[in-house]
């Protein structure tokens, strides 16, 4: 299995990070991808990635919730990091209009600038799209081309939106929310092609049932794979193989 989205460098894992890694490896997680947030955590993420010797692989980007009046300075740092280190995606980037739209225009500009950076460095994109799914899709449709690929992280849209994303050749990141009874995602997973799904945890957030409400961790990705297999009435091994191959196509490793 491959966890395509985990904030394993976060302070929530400060006390037992090595044990979390051991549990991840014990259940067969092949790689863990680390999404960036902003300059306050870039060094933390990179140091942790180096310590794992290629097991936890970094992305670089500015999270939309970190966009404010200083976003241009943050984007300069993102561009500098992309020039000096190896990254596997530009992410997580995108739009978030859930809590506030105060910096809406700046978020859109930051998103578009980072799409350009992804094209420049020939990297995939990992998109955050909370309360902004259509806006993200619309921007991507304008900017999309043959060389652009990526994942809609923590996909929570409807079938129409999912089909648009799939038609562009992009992946849907599916995590613990698929196990939530009233989330509505389960019914959607039944009908969407496995060839456009990758597994993720978004640890330490959104832990799957029966751990909902507690700290999430990469090892719980097994519960996500089990749920998808059950919903699609297929063997879990098929879910593991297909989603892992999907992740490898996106991240090119």
N, C-alpha and C positions, 0 to 999 in steps of 0.2 A: 504493500500500500504506500501511497504518497500523500502526505499532508501538504496541500498546496498553499495553506495559509495559516500560520501560527505565530503569535507574538511571544515566542518562548523566551525572548530576552527581557521580557517585562518584569517589573519588580514583584509581581505576584508569584514568580517562581524563584525568588531570591534564595529561599531557605532550602529548597530541595530540587534544584534544577538538574543535578546529576542523576537523581533517582527518576525524575520524569523522563530523561533521555534513556535510561536503562529500560524503563517500561515500554517506551516507544520501540526500541530495538527488539525487545523480547516478543512483541506481537507481530513483528515483521514489517515495520515501517522502514521503507528504503531511503527516503529523503524527507526533509521538512523544509519548506520554503518560508522565509521570514520577510513579511511586508514592512516597509519603512513607515515612519510616522512624521517626524520632523527633526530639526537639528538637535533637539534636546535628547534624542535617543539614538541618533545615527552611530555615534561612537560605541555605545553600549551594544547595539546590534552587530556591528562589524567585529568587535572584540569577541563576542560570543560565537559568531560564525567561524572565526579563525580557530577558536579553541576546539571546535567540533571536527576540524580537519575534513571539511567537505561534506559532512552529514547534514548540516543546517546551512542552507544557501540563501544569500541575501538578495533582496530587491532594493531599489532606491526610488524615492519619490516624496512628495508632500501630500499628506492626508488632507482631504477637504476640510475637516474639522479644525485643522491647524492654520487655515487660511485667514489672515487678518490684514491689518494695514502694512505689515512687514512681509507680505508674501513674496514680493519680488526678491528680497534678500534671501529668503528661504529657497527660492527657485534657482538662484545663482549657486547656492551651496549644492543643490541637487545636481546641477550641471557639472560642477567641479568634481563631485564624487564619481559621476559617470565617466569622467575622463581619466580618473586615476586608479579605479578598482574594477574588478570583474563583478557584474551583477547579472541576474538571470531574468529580470523583468523591471519595468518601471511601475512601481506600485507601493502602497495602494494609493491610487489617485481617483479623482472623480468628483462627485457632487453629493452634498448632504444638506437637505433642506428640512430635516426633521425638527431640529430644535430652533433654528433661526434662519432667516434669509438675509440677514444684515450684510453679509459679504457675498451675496449671490453672484454679482458681476465679477468679483475677484475670483471666486471659485471657478466660474466658467473660463475665465482667462487662464488661470493656473492649469486647469484641465487641458485646455487646448495647447498651451505651451509644452506641457509634459507629453502629450501625444506626439508633438513635433520632435521632442527629445528621443522618444522611443523609436521613431522612424530613423532619426539620425544615427542612433546606435544599434539599429536593427534588433530591437528587443521587444518582447511581448508586453502587454499592458494588463494590470490587474485593477479592476474598477470597483470602487465603492459607490453605491447608487441609492442610498437611503432616502426615501421620499422624493426621488428624482430620476426614477427609472426611464421615463419617456425622454426627459431632457438629455440624459446620458446617451440613450440610443440615437436620438436625433443628431447630436454632435458627432457621434461615431460614424453614422451613415454619411455625413458630409466629409469626414476625414479618412474614412476607411479606404484601403486599397489592398492590392494583392499581398504586399509585404507586412501588413498589420494583422496581428492576432492577439488573443488574450482570453481573459476570464472575467465574467461578471461575478465577483466575489459575493458570497452570501445571497444568492439570487432569491428574491422574494416577490417577483412579479407575477403576472397572469400568463395565460397561454399565448395570447397575442404577442406580448412582449418577448416571451421565450422563443416563439417561432421567428421573430425578427432577428433575435440574437443568433439563433441557429442558422438562419438563412445567410448570415454574414460569415458563417464558419467559426463562430466563437463558442467558448465553453461556458457552462453554468457551474459555478462553485456551490456544492451542496454540503451542508454540515448538519449540526445538531437540530436545527429547526425542523428538519424533515421528520423527526420523531415526536414533535409536539402535536397533540391531538387536534387542536383547533386552528393550526397555522394555515391549512389549506394547501401546503406544498406537497403533501403526500399524494393527493389525487393527481396533481400535475406530473409528478415523477412517474406515475404509472404509464403515462402516454408519451412521454418525451424520450427520444433516443438516447441510449446509454453512451453512444459515440460522442455525445456533446456534454457529458457530465464529468467533472473531476471532484474528488473528495477533499474536504477541508474541515478544520475544527474552529478556526478563529480563536483558538485558546489565547487567553484564559476565559473568553466569553462564550456564551451560547452552548453550554454543555448539553449533550443529548440526555434524554430519559434513559436510565433512572437517576442521572446526576444533575438534572435541571436545577438551576439556582445555585449550584456550587461551582467551584473553579473547574474550568475545562482543561483538558490536556490532550496532546496528540494521540495517546493510546486509546482514547475514546472513539477514535475514527472507525474502529472496528464495529461499533454500534451503528454508525451511519451506514457502513457498507452492508451490514446485516439487514437494516431497514429497507434499503434500496432493493436488495435481493428479494426480500419478502414482497414488496410492493409490485415488483415486476415478475414475480414468480419464476425466478431463475436461481441458479447456484451462486453462492457468495463468491466463489472463485472467479466466475465470469465478471462480476462487478469489479473485483480487485484487478484482474488482468486488463480489462478494458479501460477503466479509469486511470490506471497507472500508465498505460500506453498513451492515453489522451494527454496526461500531464507531461510526459516525455516529449510529445510533439510540440506542446506549447513552450516549454522551458529549454528544449534542445540540449539535453544532457544525457 
